[in-house]
Amino acid sequence: MNGVCWYYDAAALVLLVLFIIQGVKKGFSKTVIHFALNLVFVVLAFLMSGIMTDMVYDGYFRSTVSESVESSLENFDVNSELKKVYSELTLIGEVSDTKISAVLSSEKNMDEKFQKLIVSTSGIGSQIDESKFFEGLNSIVKFRLHEKLSEKIPSCAGKYFSSLDESNKEETYKILNLLVSDKKEAADYIMENYIDSTLYGFVQIMMFLISAFVLMIFTAILLAVMFREKDMTSNGRGDSAGGAVLSVINWGIAMLMLAFVIKVIIYSGVQIEGFLDDNTLNNTIAFRYLYNADALFIKK
């Protein structure tokens, strides 16, 4: 673990201690109602988020994103991007559009044709590791196209094309081929197969948080009324122990909310490398399980 990854785990541990101290002080009898209300609002928030996401995503969000994807692809010159990859591999600045187009029009073995192009035009193809040809082609979609899309839609921490690798080369080739032949079809294909599921999950997390915070405010008001001017101390050791146990669960709920808030911030495109980014959160020891807990119950 490097960087400041441990900060998240340390902060969560400090908060756990504070929650336990509070639970011991209040006891089971004073904590159980708070715990029950928290549990209810989490379940309700989850149920509400599914309904709200369907309404928001299908009713408005998807059409807006689809238009943004089409607009981004219209301004994405895949020929120029492959020329850049060619230059990076060969250190030669120029190659004809005709030869670049011939590579991109391939539906199979595009990396082999790209290798042949480099061998025939630069003479250094044999000096380049064979894996670099696919990596160069893949980078056009996985990084360059993603960067272009992120100018108009949430970046989602680079997740759109994260599944594209050497195990499914044909998918990379298909996207590149569509970007050359029919950008409208490419936009529809990318939207349906790569963006929809990721963005739907992102929107559902936001709807879950909105629902949870509204219910949390209601809970806080309700508890303030119920326990106004009442003794909030525990009634003995057993009561304190029970309060500590329930406080641990309350801590887990609070940490889950915090982890989701951080995820929404990162997926929205606000990132600080080495501190507030997807890689840092996934390198924490314990906090990463909360950060990725959406995979257990968020429908994507």
C-alpha positions as CSV (number, residue, x, y, z in Angstrom):
1,M,0.0,0.0,0.0
2,N,1.5,3.3,-1.0
3,G,0.7,7.0,-1.1
4,V,-2.1,8.1,1.3
5,C,-4.2,4.9,0.9
6,W,-3.9,4.2,4.6
7,Y,-5.5,7.6,5.5
8,Y,-9.0,6.2,4.6
9,D,-8.5,3.1,6.7
10,A,-7.1,5.2,9.6
11,A,-10.0,7.6,9.4
12,A,-12.6,4.8,9.3
13,L,-10.8,3.2,12.4
14,V,-11.0,6.5,14.3
15,L,-14.7,6.9,13.5
16,L,-15.3,3.3,14.6
17,V,-13.7,4.0,18.0
18,L,-15.9,7.1,18.4
19,F,-19.0,5.2,17.4
20,I,-18.3,2.5,20.0
21,I,-17.6,5.0,22.7
22,Q,-20.9,6.7,22.0
23,G,-22.7,3.3,22.0
24,V,-21.2,2.4,25.3
25,K,-22.2,5.7,26.8
26,K,-25.8,5.5,25.5
27,G,-26.4,1.8,25.9
28,F,-28.5,-0.7,23.9
29,S,-31.8,0.7,25.0
30,K,-31.0,4.2,23.7
31,T,-29.2,3.0,20.6
32,V,-31.6,0.3,19.3
33,I,-34.2,2.8,18.0
34,H,-31.5,4.7,16.1
35,F,-30.2,1.5,14.7
36,A,-33.6,0.3,13.7
37,L,-34.4,3.6,12.0
38,N,-31.0,3.5,10.2
39,L,-31.7,0.0,8.9
40,V,-35.2,0.9,7.7
41,F,-34.0,4.0,5.8
42,V,-31.2,2.1,4.1
43,V,-33.7,-0.5,2.9
44,L,-36.1,2.2,1.8
45,A,-33.4,4.1,0.1
46,F,-32.4,1.1,-1.8
47,L,-35.9,0.4,-2.9
48,M,-36.5,4.0,-3.8
49,S,-33.3,4.3,-5.7
50,G,-34.3,1.5,-8.1
51,I,-37.6,3.3,-9.0
52,M,-36.0,6.7,-9.2
53,T,-33.1,5.5,-11.4
54,D,-35.5,4.0,-13.9
55,M,-37.4,7.2,-14.1
56,V,-34.4,9.5,-14.2
57,Y,-32.1,7.4,-16.4
58,D,-34.6,6.1,-19.0
59,G,-36.8,9.2,-18.9
60,Y,-34.1,11.9,-19.3
61,F,-30.5,11.0,-18.6
62,R,-30.0,8.4,-21.3
63,S,-31.2,10.5,-24.2
64,T,-28.9,13.4,-23.1
65,V,-25.9,11.0,-22.7
66,S,-26.6,9.4,-26.1
67,E,-26.6,12.8,-27.8
68,S,-23.3,13.6,-26.1
69,V,-21.7,10.3,-27.2
70,E,-22.7,11.0,-30.8
71,S,-21.3,14.5,-30.6
72,S,-18.1,13.3,-29.1
73,L,-17.6,10.6,-31.8
74,E,-18.3,13.1,-34.6
75,N,-15.3,15.1,-33.3
76,F,-13.1,12.0,-32.8
77,D,-10.7,11.4,-35.7
78,V,-9.6,7.8,-35.3
79,N,-7.2,8.0,-38.3
80,S,-5.3,10.8,-36.5
81,E,-5.2,8.8,-33.3
82,L,-3.7,5.8,-35.0
83,K,-1.2,8.1,-36.7
84,K,-0.2,9.2,-33.2
85,V,0.2,5.6,-32.0
86,Y,2.3,4.9,-35.2
87,S,4.6,7.9,-34.4
88,E,5.0,6.8,-30.8
89,L,6.1,3.3,-31.8
90,T,8.3,4.2,-34.8
91,L,9.4,7.8,-34.0
92,I,8.4,8.5,-37.6
93,G,6.0,11.4,-38.0
94,E,4.2,10.6,-41.3
95,V,2.2,7.7,-42.8
96,S,-0.4,8.0,-45.4
97,D,-4.1,8.1,-44.7
98,T,-4.7,5.3,-47.2
99,K,-2.5,2.9,-45.3
100,I,-3.9,3.9,-41.9
101,S,-7.5,3.4,-43.2
102,A,-6.5,0.0,-44.6
103,V,-5.6,-1.1,-41.1
104,L,-8.7,0.3,-39.4
105,S,-11.0,-1.2,-42.0
106,S,-9.9,-4.7,-40.9
107,E,-12.4,-6.7,-38.9
108,K,-9.9,-9.3,-37.8
109,N,-6.2,-9.5,-36.9
110,M,-6.0,-5.7,-37.0
111,D,-2.9,-5.8,-34.8
112,E,-1.1,-8.0,-37.4
113,K,-2.0,-5.6,-40.2
114,F,-0.7,-2.7,-38.0
115,Q,2.5,-4.6,-37.5
116,K,2.9,-5.2,-41.2
117,L,2.3,-1.5,-41.9
118,I,5.1,-0.6,-39.4
119,V,7.5,-3.2,-40.9
120,S,6.9,-2.0,-44.4
121,T,7.1,1.7,-43.7
122,S,9.7,2.0,-40.9
123,G,11.8,-1.1,-41.0
124,I,11.9,-1.4,-37.3
125,G,8.8,-3.6,-36.8
126,S,10.9,-6.6,-35.7
127,Q,12.4,-4.5,-32.9
128,I,9.0,-3.8,-31.3
129,D,7.4,-6.2,-28.9
130,E,4.4,-7.9,-30.6
131,S,2.1,-7.0,-27.7
132,K,2.7,-3.3,-28.4
133,F,0.7,-3.4,-31.6
134,F,-2.5,-4.4,-29.9
135,E,-1.8,-2.2,-26.9
136,G,-1.5,0.8,-29.3
137,L,-4.8,0.0,-31.0
138,N,-6.5,-0.7,-27.7
139,S,-5.3,2.6,-26.2
140,I,-7.2,4.5,-28.9
141,V,-10.5,3.2,-27.5
142,K,-9.6,2.5,-23.8
143,F,-7.9,5.8,-23.1
144,R,-8.1,8.3,-26.0
145,L,-11.8,7.8,-26.9
146,H,-12.7,7.6,-23.2
147,E,-10.9,10.9,-22.6
148,K,-12.9,12.4,-25.4
149,L,-16.2,11.1,-24.0
150,S,-15.3,12.3,-20.6
151,E,-15.4,15.9,-21.9
152,K,-19.2,15.6,-22.1
153,I,-20.3,12.8,-19.8
154,P,-19.2,11.6,-16.3
155,S,-15.8,9.9,-16.6
156,C,-16.8,7.1,-14.2
157,A,-13.1,6.6,-13.3
158,G,-12.2,5.1,-16.7
159,K,-14.7,2.2,-16.3
160,Y,-16.4,2.3,-19.7
161,F,-13.9,0.3,-21.7
162,S,-12.1,-1.4,-18.8
163,S,-13.1,-4.9,-20.1
164,L,-11.2,-4.4,-23.3
165,D,-8.0,-6.4,-23.3
166,E,-6.2,-9.1,-25.1
167,S,-8.8,-11.7,-24.2
168,N,-11.4,-10.0,-26.4
169,K,-9.3,-8.3,-29.1
170,E,-12.2,-8.5,-31.6
171,E,-14.2,-6.0,-29.5
172,T,-11.5,-3.4,-29.8
173,Y,-11.3,-4.1,-33.6
174,K,-15.1,-3.8,-34.0
175,I,-15.2,-0.4,-32.2
176,L,-12.4,0.9,-34.3
177,N,-13.9,-0.4,-37.5
178,L,-17.3,1.2,-36.6
179,L,-15.6,4.5,-35.8
180,V,-14.3,4.5,-39.4
181,S,-17.3,3.2,-41.2
182,D,-20.4,4.5,-39.4
183,K,-20.1,6.8,-36.4
184,K,-23.8,6.7,-35.7
185,E,-23.8,2.9,-35.4
186,A,-20.6,3.2,-33.4
187,A,-22.3,5.5,-30.9
188,D,-25.3,3.2,-30.6
189,Y,-23.0,0.2,-30.1
190,I,-20.8,1.9,-27.5
191,M,-23.8,3.3,-25.7
192,E,-25.6,-0.1,-25.5
193,N,-22.6,-2.3,-24.7
194,Y,-20.2,-0.1,-22.6
195,I,-21.8,3.1,-21.3
196,D,-25.3,2.2,-20.3
197,S,-24.5,-0.3,-17.6
198,T,-21.7,1.9,-16.0
199,L,-23.7,5.1,-16.1
200,Y,-26.9,3.4,-14.8
201,G,-25.0,2.2,-11.8
202,F,-23.6,5.6,-11.2
203,V,-27.0,7.2,-11.4
204,Q,-28.4,4.6,-9.0
205,I,-25.7,5.3,-6.4
206,M,-26.7,9.0,-6.6
207,M,-30.4,8.2,-6.2
208,F,-29.6,5.9,-3.3
209,L,-27.6,8.7,-1.6
210,I,-30.3,11.3,-2.2
211,S,-33.0,9.0,-0.8
212,A,-30.8,8.0,2.2
213,F,-29.9,11.6,3.1
214,V,-33.6,12.7,3.0
215,L,-34.5,9.8,5.2
216,M,-31.5,10.5,7.5
217,I,-32.7,14.0,8.0
218,F,-36.2,12.7,8.9
219,T,-34.6,10.2,11.3
220,A,-32.5,12.9,13.0
221,I,-35.6,15.1,13.5
222,L,-37.6,12.1,14.8
223,L,-34.9,11.1,17.3
224,A,-34.5,14.6,18.5
225,V,-38.3,14.7,19.3
226,M,-38.3,11.3,20.9
227,F,-35.4,11.8,23.2
228,R,-35.8,15.4,24.0
229,E,-34.8,16.1,27.6
230,K,-34.4,12.4,28.3
231,D,-31.5,10.7,30.1
232,M,-29.2,9.4,27.3
233,T,-26.8,7.3,29.5
234,S,-26.7,3.5,29.6
235,N,-28.2,1.3,32.3
236,G,-25.3,-0.9,33.2
237,R,-22.6,-3.0,31.6
238,G,-24.9,-5.3,29.6
239,D,-26.7,-2.3,28.2
240,S,-23.4,-0.6,27.3
241,A,-22.1,-3.8,25.6
242,G,-25.3,-4.0,23.5
243,G,-25.0,-0.3,22.6
244,A,-21.4,-0.9,21.4
245,V,-22.5,-3.7,19.1
246,L,-25.3,-1.7,17.6
247,S,-23.0,1.3,17.2
248,V,-20.6,-0.8,15.1
249,I,-23.4,-1.6,12.7
250,N,-24.4,2.1,12.7
251,W,-20.8,2.9,11.9
252,G,-20.9,0.5,8.9
253,I,-24.0,2.3,7.6
254,A,-22.3,5.7,8.0
255,M,-19.1,4.5,6.3
256,L,-21.1,3.0,3.4
257,M,-22.7,6.4,2.8
258,L,-19.3,8.1,3.0
259,A,-17.8,5.6,0.6
260,F,-20.6,6.2,-1.9
261,V,-20.3,10.0,-1.6
262,I,-16.5,9.6,-2.4
263,K,-17.4,7.3,-5.4
264,V,-19.9,9.8,-6.8
265,I,-17.3,12.6,-6.6
266,I,-14.6,10.5,-8.3
267,Y,-17.0,9.1,-11.0
268,S,-18.1,12.7,-11.7
269,G,-14.6,13.5,-12.8
270,V,-13.2,15.3,-9.7
271,Q,-10.0,13.4,-9.0
272,I,-6.7,14.1,-7.2
273,E,-4.1,11.6,-8.3
274,G,-2.7,9.7,-5.4
275,F,-5.4,10.9,-2.9
276,L,-8.9,11.1,-4.4
277,D,-8.9,8.6,-7.3
278,D,-10.2,5.2,-8.1
279,N,-6.8,3.5,-7.9
280,T,-6.1,5.0,-4.4
281,L,-9.4,3.8,-3.0
282,N,-9.0,0.3,-4.4
283,N,-5.6,0.0,-2.8
284,T,-6.9,0.6,0.7
285,I,-6.9,-2.4,3.1
286,A,-10.4,-2.3,4.3
287,F,-12.2,0.9,3.0
288,R,-12.1,-0.5,-0.5
289,Y,-14.8,-3.1,0.4
290,L,-17.2,-0.3,1.3
291,Y,-16.1,1.7,-1.8
292,N,-17.0,-1.3,-4.0
293,A,-20.1,-2.4,-2.0
294,D,-22.4,-1.1,-4.7
295,A,-21.5,-4.2,-6.8
296,L,-23.4,-6.3,-4.2
297,F,-26.8,-4.6,-4.6
298,I,-26.7,-1.9,-7.3
299,K,-28.3,-3.1,-10.5
300,K,-26.1,-2.3,-13.5
